[in-house]
Amino acid sequence: LADVDGAEISIGGAGIYKYKYVIRHDNKNDRTFKLMSTRAEEQMNSCANCPYTTFEKFHNYYKSSDYADQWITAAFDGTATSFSNGNADFSIYQNNGRAAAVKQGIVALNLWMHVIRSMEYAIDICTNPDKEIPAHSWDTAVALYTGSKEGVTGAGVGHLLHSLADNGCNNFKTCKENADSIHGHAYVTLKIFNDFTSASQRIAGGKCNEIPPFKERIERRMAVPLVQALLRLAYKQDRLGGTQSDQAQGATLAAGVLPLVHDCNAADADTIYSNMKVGASKPDFLAVKKALENNYDCMGIKCGEVGGYWNEAATSYYQDAQPCSHTADEEIKTKLSDPASGGGGGGNGLSIALGITFGILAAVLIGVIYFLKKDDFKD
């Protein structure tokens, strides 16, 4: 898309009309990635039952509710952010680096948090006598996690959080029900869809007080693909010769993880930021890995869910990138049919939830566009 001034259009033979369209001001879609961030203050921080727990961690770190919009807009414009922590100066990047920060930011900053917001809001309005209203908000979370390109069975190739998780499991050998394969769906996604489905059933049955534990597990597991991608990009830059796009993606993924780590340990968050920030020299992979692993317990994620960076050609983990070992990893040994995980098999939960997703996806995603200019990022 691009700004248009003085263009002409013929409408049904009724004549020629001139029009002007300025992307930043004339986009009238009700649901855009930008609005997901600029409405965050009213929808996640100052609303009834707010601030939402996870959003508060991000607000406390950045001291801004629209941090995602500020990050993406600065990347678009080649300018700097002005947060209290975790700033980025994109003026040092060429167009390909800035484009990588925009695309990764849409998923890791905007969509990631709005999935949580949709779940939180569904819980807030769960007691509504019309169960379709909270169900729609919960289904919105499923749709935004998945995207439209995964297909009804999840076998497609998408670009959103579902795809990020599958890419992570391919790279970290955490696919399928036992988190021990490089093929198939991510273990965390199978668990997440189990919980999506179980919570949806409880919304329909009016069992509102039973929903928060499902939401909390989904939140925790949604952090795993961000951590995996961050570790991969730290390793790539340190050991394999990364590009500016790799640094931009790594910095953006760090921006999505730093508030979670900072809430646990500020010093570890500082270590990750100094190694992965925009403009940093070659990161120290082992320092980043240790700073993350120090906080897995606090963040509610497990070594077995994260796995290790897998070298498929060598059929072994990359040097120093093996999975960590942790006493809290017992759950990873259980099948998805474990009743404690919400009931039901992984494939069944995935199929049901994807069916829900495609029932509402068109309505949810129409207009979800972040004024991308067609030629902005051509080098």
C-alpha positions, 0 to 999 in steps of 0.5 A, a space after each residue: 500500500 502507498 499514499 495516493 493523491 489525485 488518483 481517479 476511479 470509475 464507479 459503475 459507469 456513473 462517472 470519473 471520481 478523483 480521490 486522495 488516500 493517506 495511509 496513516 490517517 485514512 485507514 478506517 478499519 476497526 481492527 488493525 495491528 496498530 489499534 491493538 497497541 494504541 488501545 492497550 491503555 483502555 483495554 488492558 491497563 485502566 479498564 475494569 479488572 485491570 491491569 491484566 497481570 501479563 500486560 502490567 509486566 510490560 507496562 512496568 518495563 517500558 512505562 508505556 501502554 503502546 510500546 508495540 506501536 512505538 517499536 513498529 513505528 520507529 522501525 518504519 520511520 528509522 527513528 528511536 524509541 523513548 521507553 524507560 527500558 529496552 530502547 532501540 535506535 533504528 536509524 542505524 539499520 538499512 531497510 532490510 533490518 527495519 523491515 525485519 523488526 516490523 514483521 517480527 514486532 507485529 507477531 511478537 509484540 502486537 499479536 502476542 499480547 492481544 491474544 492474552 487480552 482476548 482471553 482476559 476479556 472473555 473471562 471478564 464477561 464470562 457471566 454474560 447470559 448470552 454465552 456467545 459474547 464471551 465465546 466470541 472473545 475467546 475464539 478471537 484469541 484462538 484466531 489471532 494465535 493461528 492466522 488464516 493460512 494454517 488451514 483447518 488441520 493446521 497443516 498450512 504455512 502461516 506467519 503468526 504465533 502458530 507458525 512461530 511455535 512450529 518453526 521453534 519446535 523444528 529448530 529445537 526438537 520439541 514437536 509432537 506429543 512428547 516434545 522429541 521430534 523436529 517434525 509436526 506441530 509444536 508440543 506447546 501448541 498442542 498443549 495450548 489448543 487443548 486448553 483453548 478447547 477446554 476453556 471454550 467448553 467451560 465458557 459454554 457451560 458457565 463454569 467461569 471460575 474454572 477458566 483462569 488456570 487454562 488462560 495462565 497455562 496458555 500465557 506461559 507456553 506462548 512465551 516458549 516460541 519467543 524464547 526459542 527464536 531468541 536463543 536461535 538468533 543469539 546463537 546464529 549471530 555469535 557462532 554462525 555469522 548473522 545478518 542485520 536482519 538477524 540482529 533486528 529479529 533478535 532485538 525484537 524477540 528480546 523486546 517481547 521477552 525482556 519484561 517477563 524476565 525483568 519481572 523475575 530478575 532485572 540483572 538477567 534482563 539487562 544481560 539479555 538486552 545488552 547482548 541482543 539490543 539494536 546495534 549491539 556487537 556480537 552477542 555472547 550466546 552462553 550469557 543470553 542462554 544462562 540469563 533466560 534459563 535462570 528465570 524459567 521457573 519464575 516464567 512458568 516454562 520448562 527446559 523440556 518445552 524449550 529444548 535445544 538448538 538442533 543441527 539436523 545435518 549433524 543429527 545432534 545439538 549445536 555446540 553449547 546449545 543443548 537443552 537445560 536440565 531441570 527438576 521441574 520438567 516432569 510434566 514434559 514426560 506425560 502425554 497430552 491425554 493427561 487429565 491434568 492438562 485439560 482433557 482430550 488428546 492433542 490432535 482432537 483439541 487442535 482440530 476442534 479449536 481450528 474449526 472454531 478459528 475458521 468459523 470466525 477468522 474472516 470477521 476477526 482479521 478483516 482490516 488487520 493491516 499495519 499501513 505497509 508501504 509497498 516500496 518502503 523496504 527495497 534496498 
